[in-house]
Structures are given as structure tokens and as C-alpha cells.
Amino acid sequence: MSLPSIFDNLRLPVISAPLFIVSAVDLVIAQCKAGVVGSFPALNAREADGDSPMLETWLQKITDELDAHNQANPDRPAAPYAVNQIVHRSNDRVERDVEICAKWNVPIWITSMGAREDVNEAAHSCGGLVLHDVINNRFAKKAIAKGADGLVAVAAGAGGHAGAQSPFALIQEIREWFDGPLALSGSIATGGAILAAQAIGADLAYIGSAFIGTQEANAKPDYKQMIVDSGAEDVLYTNYFSGVNANYLRGSIKLQGLDPDNLPKEATQIDLNSTKERPKTWSDIWGSGQGIGAVDAVVPTGELVDRLEREYSEARKRLSLT
């Protein structure tokens, strides 16, 4: 199946994953201008109590910046952007954020931690395309049954809340019955890996951790440097910090005075509104996928996309695809 026309302006078949805290408005705009889908979790747009919704401010800025870019660069328009709605029951902002995104005609909606028909309907009401992230084939079938248009297969090695299945197995099982838009997440940080994702049946690569090591990322300098300095063996898969299995940098766990190899057995119960005094997931305990060995410097987003495009082209030539 060919991809929907919303993806026609992509320079590379890439969606930049929505990274909690890290994906803020400047990174999203830079990603879209570079020619890949930029995205952010709606929860990243935070405001003080009583203030007008920061999410509206972000959507206004993204819209204005991308419109201006397109007018100035009609031969190389920006890629579309996406907003991630975390629909877990502990997120008390879902309904408000969904209403705002529908008002602003957000083009791509990425839903996670639960599939909800009402959220899908809201996205469709403004012409939006819904991609739901899943870690196995059972969840994939549920998401499509509830009205999602496409899927993000989150395989082993992905940053943040990752699955445990091989991408080869996960994509193969989904493609047995689903021919719609399908993105693959899991250790993708090179142009060759983008092509490999397509080779096994995905339409798009879903890249997160590599973008942490960019100048526009809303990440602490030490976090960015740890991405540069680390490799796959420096990533730990555990459910201790959020109640859901996820991949984190071992170095960040050590910085909080904890031993990555001897964490308490009792996992934290997931609560997106928690203000408990303890090392905070994503803020103090830093997420990362296993593909970060490909990141060797903190660079502008445009430079990272240039590298990915060059590697993608070289990989195609090696396989005589061009």
C-alpha cells in the first residue's frame, strides 16, 4: 500500500519520535524543516496553573514557522508534524489536549498507552491521520479495530517504553494482516537502518534517541553528552522507574546514586501526574534506545538529517537500488 499523501513532502521516510521533555517546539520545527516528520508529546507543553494552554502557543508557533518556511522554499516544503497523545488513565489532560489539537487541525496524531475510539474520532474530525504505537501483534489488532489508521511497531532496542520483540518478528506478524501505514521503532540511528526497516516491511523509520544528541533538543547538556559517549551496552531495560518496561541510560541511573544491576524489585506504578520526591523518570533518569553508538557528536538537527540521507543513499547503492 502506498503511503497517504500527508507523507509526500518527506525527504526521508522518517518520523522523529516524540520524546518526553526532549521534544519541544524548536526541535519539532527543525525536524520538519529538515524534511522529516517532527513530533512532540502534548504533555511537553506545560503551563503554570491558570495560564492559557501552552499547547496552543506551541501549535501557533509551529504553524507560523512552517508556513513561512514553505513560502520561502516552495521547491522544498517542510514535512508535516505530529502530536503524541498519551491516553493512559492517569493523564488528566487528555480531553483538553485532544480538543486543542482538533481545533488546530494537527495533521498526524500519535496515540500511545491505550487505544481510544473517541481520540481517533477527534483526529479524523479535523482530517488528521492516527498512528498508534504497539509492542505486539495483539495490541496492533486492537488499535486498528478501534479506528487507528496506522501503527508504530515499537520493537526491542527502542528508547523509552519499548517492546521486547525482534523487529523481524513484529513487522512480519503485523504485515500478515495489515497493509496500512506502518512505522518501525527500535535502534534506528543510521540511513542503512532506515532502509532495513523498509526492507522488512515497514513504510517508515521511527527515530528518537539520535535526536537527543542535537543542538535543538530540550535535553540537559550532560544528557546529550552521555548519548554521544554511550553505546548499546550502556542501556538498561527495566520497569522500575515508570511501571512499564523501558530503556534508560545506565549512567543516568548511577548519577542518582542507584546501582543499575541491583534496582529494587518493586516497580513504580505509572502515574503521569506524580510529584513524588524521588529521581524523576525522563528528567533525572534518561531514556535511550540501543542505536546510540551511531551518535558521535552533538550537531544541529539539519546536519543529523543530512547524515541519515547520505547513509540511506549509500545503502541503496550498495544494494543496487538506485
N, C-alpha and C positions, 0 to 999 in steps of 0.2 A: 504494500500500500504506500502511495506517495504521501509525503507529509502535508498537513494543511498549509494553506498559503501564508499563515502567520509567520512561518519559518523561511519565507522566500528570501529575505534580506540577510540571512546568516552568512558570514564569511567562512565559518567553520561550523560543522554540525555539533555545536556545544551549547549546553545550558550551564551557567555558573550556579552552583548550588547555593541555596540561602543559608548563610552561616549565622548562627545566633551571636549577637553583639557585633561580629566582624563585618557583616554585610550591611553597610549604611549607605546613605544616598550617594555619596561621592564615588564609592566603588561601583555601585549599580550603573551610574551614568557612564563611568569609564569603560565598563564591560560592554555596554550597549554600543557606545561609540566605536569600540574596537571591533565590533561585528559579531559578538556572541551574546546570547540571552543573559541579561543581568537579573539578579533576583535578591530579595531580602525577606526575612520573616516579618510579618506585620507587627509582631511584638517588639521588634527592634526600635520602632518609632515610639519612644516613650515620652510622656509629658508629666509635669507636676500636676497634682490634683487641682481641678478647677480650670486648668488651661485648656485651650482649644486643642482638638486632636492633632498630635504631631504627624500622624499618618497622612492627614490631608495636606499638611505642609510639604511632606516628602513627595507625595504624588504630584502636587503642583510643580515642584522643582524639577522632578524627573520629566514631566510632560513638557515643560517650557524648554528645558535644556535639549531634549531630544528633538523637539520641533525646530529649534534654532539650528541644531546640527544638520538636520535634514534639508533645511532651506539653503544652508551654506554648502552642502555636499550632496546635491541631487544624484550624483553618479555613485555615491557610496553612503546610502542612508543607514541610520542606526538600526541595530537589531531591536526586537521588542523586549519588554521587561516582564518580570513575573513577581507576584507577591505570594508568599507562603502563609497559608492559614493553618495554624496548629490547632486542631479541633478537639484536642483532649478535654475531658470534662473539667479539669482544673483551670482551664484558660477562661477566665470570666470576661474577656474582651471579644470573644469570637463574634457574637452577633453585631456588636458595634462596628468592628473592623470589616466584616462582610458587607455591611450596609455602605460603608465608606468606599470600599473597593468597587462595588457595583455602581455607585454614583460617579466614580472617576473612570469607568469603563476599562478597568485593568484587563489587558489583553490575555495574559496567561496566569492561571491560578494553580498553585502547587499546594495540595492538601496533604496533611500528614497526621499520624497518631489518631487515626479513626476516619472512617468514610461516612459522610453525611449527605443525604439527598438534598436537604434544604440549602446547604452551601453550594452544591453543584447547580441547583436551580437558580440561585442568585447569580452565579457566574454566567450561566447561559442567558440570563435575562439581559445582560449587557454585552452579549456577544463574546464572552470570554471562553477560553479553552481550559479545561481542567485536567491536570496531571496529578495522579495520586501516587505517593511513594509507598512501596511494599517491600517486604523482605522474603516473601514466599508466594507460591502459586495460589494458595488458598486465599490469602488476603487480596491478591490480584483479581481473582474472580469476584470477590465481594465488592471491590471498588468499582469494577465495570458494571456490575448488576445494580449498583446504587447511582449510576449516572456519570461516572468519570469518563472523560474522552480518551485518556491515555494513561500511561503508567511510567513511574520511575522505579526501576528494579534496583534496590539497594543491596548489593552483594557484599560478600566478605571483603574486608580491607577498606571499606568506605569510612570516611571520618564521621564523627558524631554517632547518632543512633543507627548503627549498621546491622545488616543481617549476617548470618553465618554461612550461607550457601555460596558455593562457587558460582561465578557469573556464567560459566558454561552451562551448568545445570539449570540455573534460574531462568536465563533467557530462553533456553531450549524448551522448557516446560511451558512458559508463557506463550511462546510462538506456536505451540501446537494448536492453540485455540484463538489467539488474539492477533489480528493483523493491523491494529491501530498504532498510534504514535507510542513509541517505547524508547525510553532513555535508560542508560546503564550507569550506575554509580559504583565505584569501588577501585581505588588505587589508580585512577586515570590522571596522569600528570604529564604525558608526552603526546606528541602528534601520532606516534605509532600506536599508542594505546587507544586513541580516538578511532583510528582505522580498524583496530582489532575489535572494538565494540561493535562497529558496523558489520564486520566480517562474521560475527557470531549471531547477528540478527537484530541488534539494536539500531534504531534510527539516529540516535543522538547520544553523545557522551555527556555525563553529568559530572562536572569538575568543581571541587570545593577547596581542598587543602592547599593546592598550589596558589590559589588567590589570597590566602592568608599572608603569603610572602610577597605582597605587592605594596607599593607606597600608599595607595588609596585605601587599603584595608583598615578598618577601625579596630586594630589589634595593638596591644602593647608592643613596644619595640623588642622587649625580651622574648615575647611570644613569636614574633616574626623571625628573630634570630634563631630561636630554637627549631623552628621549621627548617631553616637553612642548614642547621648543624645536625639534624636528626635523620634517621633512616627508618626502614620498616621495623627493625628490631627494637626501636625506641617507642613503639606504640603498644599500648595495653588495652585489651578488650575486657570490660567489666561492667556489671550493672550496679556497682556500689554507689556511685555518685548521683545517679538520677532515677534509679529503679528500673531502667531499661538498658539493655546491653549497648555499650557504645565504646568507641575507640578514643583514647586520650594519650597525650604525650607523657611518658614516664617522668621526664624531667620536671614537668609542672607539678606532678604528684609529690615528688621529692622536695620541691621548693615549699610545699605546705607541711613539711615535717612528717610525711607518711611514707611507708615502705610499699612500693607498688606490688611487691611479691608477697606481702603479708597484710593485705587490707582486711578490715573487719568483715565477718561473714554476712552480717545483716545489711541488706541493701536499703538505700533510702527509698521511701515511697515517693513516686513522682508527684510534684506539685509545682506548677508553673508560677504560682503566686507566693511561694515560700520566701520568708525573710529571715530564716533561721541563721543564727550566728555560727557559721561553720565554713570551711572552704567552699566557695560557690562554683557550681558546675558552669563551665564556659568562661567565667570571669577569672577564677583562680585556677581551676583545673581545665587545661586547654585541650580541646578536641583536635584530632588529626587523623587522616587516613594513612594508609601504608605506602602511598606513592610518593612521599615527600623526598625520597632520595634523589628525585629529579630536580629538586629546587636547590640551587646553589648560590642564590643571591636575592636580596630584596630589590625588586625592579618595578618600574611603572607597569600598570595593567596592560597598556598597549604593547609594551615590549614582551611581556609574557605571551600574549596572543600571537605576536609576530613569530616567536619561537615555535609555538604549537603549530602554526600554519606551515612554517618551513619544514618541521619534522613530519607533518602529515603529508606534505607534497613528496618529501624524500621517501617516505614509506610506500606511497603509491607507486613511485618509480621503481623501487626495489621489487615490487610485485608486478611490474609492467602493467599498471592500471592507468597510466597516462600516455 
